[in-house]
Each structure stands twice: as structure tokens, then as C-alpha cells.
Amino acid sequence: MTGRERVLKALAGEETDRLPVLSVNQTATYEQMEELNVYWPEANFRAQEMARLASGAHTILGFDAVRVPFCQTVEAEALGCPIKDGGRNNLPSPADYPYKPGDRPTMPEDYLQRGRIPELIRALKLLKEMVGDQALVIGGIIGPYSIAGSLIGATDLLRSSFKKPHLVEPFMEIGELAGRLLARELIKAGADAICIEDMMASLDMISPKIYRDIVLPWQKKLLAELQDIPTIIHICGKLDDVIEDIAGLGVTAISVETKVDAPKAVEKLKKFGRHISLIGGVDAAHTLFSGNVDKVKGEVRKAIADGYSMIAPGCSIPPATPTACLRAMVDEVIGYSQ
């Protein structure tokens, strides 16, 4: 099977020759930059460089999928958030927050022409041409709660969510719309799947009640508009208490960190009468970045035994992660299936 075919079949709950290996989060590393001779910050701002660096997830790491963008600020920048470019070693990040709780954010009429959105759309088209049918192409968007955090800052977002949730609603509304509009353009550009990263919705940051009352309705609205394509949602942290709520959004797959009890999550997902893939199994920081090949292979074997549908880093790949550790994920899955 090609990587694209393998991932699509796994997302549908169909039989595959082996488990897919991929990253639904950021994939770039310094070693890939050196091998491809393309670097940040250019690869975060220019379509050709972005696509070339993203292709390394397949051509260098051997992953079954590729994705753009690498950072989590594209929508926020187009909505007026000033951005620091991050230089050669880091990703773009907010330089300041354009709003405060109580403000009424507005959607720019030319939103899809602002900031890096046009470059991202071109990058996905180029990436699709580069990998053809050999790898699944994922378009990445940011979830409503995390966009809200980029517009008013994490501290004000969390404080308002707890004390004055009505102040958060206008930012959730614009965050959902911004993600949805971008997703539709990425689908037109050729994305095979959409990954929604909503990092701020982690239960390390908010309570299950806040997730259900404030975040879930807007995630559900977003996903209702994307039912014509496979959707993956990634939320950091220990999601055990809300994994069924997330499944109820209608997602095709859920990407989790290793702190989630995977066997219990798999059992919970079986209740929904349709296949919902659990993605992850390998700790991005402690195993891939700080570990070694043997540790990676051991964690892959455990992830397979725990019932993951696809093997992946549990979060964004730290850019200093060695290629050898990332390749070991693929090698171990291939060896296990033989």
C-alpha cells in the first residue's frame, strides 16, 4: 500500500498491510532542514520552502503522511495578531495580543488574502504535487479555543473562561469561522484530511466543565462543516474524562499524548458504532527527543499492544529530534508486521 492508501484505510477502519506511522502535528526538524537545504523562518513564510520542508516527513522520515503548516499562528496573524517570526530555530509566536476580554473582534473581509494564508494554500498545492499518491496530505488548522487564546492571551482566556465565560464567546465565534474558512480552502487545494489542533483546550489547562460548556459547542460547529473529508482533532493533556465528548463531535480520529490511558480510550471509542482512530503512542519529548532508538522501539511495541490505530508522536515533534529516533518508529512498525 502507499502511505496515502494506508492512512485512508486506517481512518475508515479497514484492513491495512501494517499500521500507519505519521505525525498529525508539526514535523520539521533541524536535521531535515540540513538535508533538504531549506530552513526556518523562510519555510514558515514562503510556499515553496514550506512544501519542500514538509515533504521530508515522507522522503526522509518515511512517514505515511505529510502536513502543513508547522506553526500555530497562521489564523491569528490574519486576524490581526502581530507575529514574531521565530528565526532559524523557533516557530512564529504572538508578539502581542490585539484584543482584550470585552472587545468585539471582527472578521476581515479579506481574511483569506491576509498574512500567510495565501502562501499556506500554495504550499499545500505544491506539497500535493511533490508526494502524489505516496503520502496522505494533511491540512492543519487551529481550533477555536486556541485561536481565542492568540487573540486575547492565555491568561485572560483562562480567567474569563472561569469567571466571565460570556466574554469568551465572541472570540470562539471568530475562531471557529477563521478555522472553518481556512479548512475549506485547504480542502480545495487538495488536502486529504484536516487536522484541528486545539492545544488550549487541554485538561491540563481547563476543567471538563469548561471544555463542555465553552469549547465543545464551537468545535462541534466547526466539525459539522467538515464532514465531507476525514478529520483529526489533537488536544494535548490527559483527556480521559472527555474522550467520549470528543468522539461525539463526529471526528474521524483523535490524536492524544501518551498520558491518556489508551486501552480505556479504545474501549470507550467502540461504543460509538463507527470506527474512530486513536493516534499517538510515542512521547514526543521524553522518548523521541530525549530518548534513543531502543526506547522508541519499545514504546512503539507498547502502543501497538495498547490498541492505537496509527503510531505517531503524541504532540508536535521537537525540532532537535534526531532523524534516527523518528525513523525507528517506522522501522519498528514494519518489523512488527512481518
Stockholm file with secondary structure:
# STOCKHOLM 1.0

chainA/1-338         MTGRERVLKALAGEETDRLPVLSVNQTATYEQMEELNVYWPEANFRAQEMARLASGAHTILGFDAVRVPFCQTVEAEALGCPIKDGGRNNLPSPADYPYKPGDRPTMPEDYLQRGRIPELIRALKLLKEMVGDQALVIGGIIGPYSIAGSLIGATDLLRSSFKKPHLVEPFMEIGELAGRLLARELIKAGADAICIEDMMASLDMISPKIYRDIVLPWQKKLLAELQDIPTIIHICGKLDDVIEDIAGLGVTAISVETKVDAPKAVEKLKKFGRHISLIGGVDAAHTLFSGNVDKVKGEVRKAIADGYSMIAPGCSIPPATPTACLRAMVDEVIGYSQ
#=GR chainA/1-338 SS CCHHHHHHHHHTTCCCSSCCBCCSSCCCCHHHHHHHTCCTTHHHHCHHHHHHHHHHHHHTTCCSEEEECSSSCHHHHHTTCCEECCTTTSCCEESSCSCCTTCCCCCCTTGGGSTTHHHHHHHHHHHHHHHTTSSEEEEEEECHHHHHHHHHCHHHHHHHHHHCGGGTHHHHHHHHHHHHHHHHHHHHTTCSEEEEECGGGCTTTSCHHHIIIIIHHHHHHHHHTTTTSCEEEECCSCCGGGHHHHHTTTCSEEECCTTSCHHHHHHHHGGGSSCCEEEEEECIIIIIITSCHHHHHHHHHHHHHHTCSEEEESSCCCTTCCHHHHHHHHHHHHHHHC
#=GC SS_cons         CCHHHHHHHHHTTCCCSSCCBCCSSCCCCHHHHHHHTCCTTHHHHCHHHHHHHHHHHHHTTCCSEEEECSSSCHHHHHTTCCEECCTTTSCCEESSCSCCTTCCCCCCTTGGGSTTHHHHHHHHHHHHHHHTTSSEEEEEEECHHHHHHHHHCHHHHHHHHHHCGGGTHHHHHHHHHHHHHHHHHHHHTTCSEEEEECGGGCTTTSCHHHIIIIIHHHHHHHHHTTTTSCEEEECCSCCGGGHHHHHTTTCSEEECCTTSCHHHHHHHHGGGSSCCEEEEEECIIIIIITSCHHHHHHHHHHHHHHTCSEEEESSCCCTTCCHHHHHHHHHHHHHHHC
//
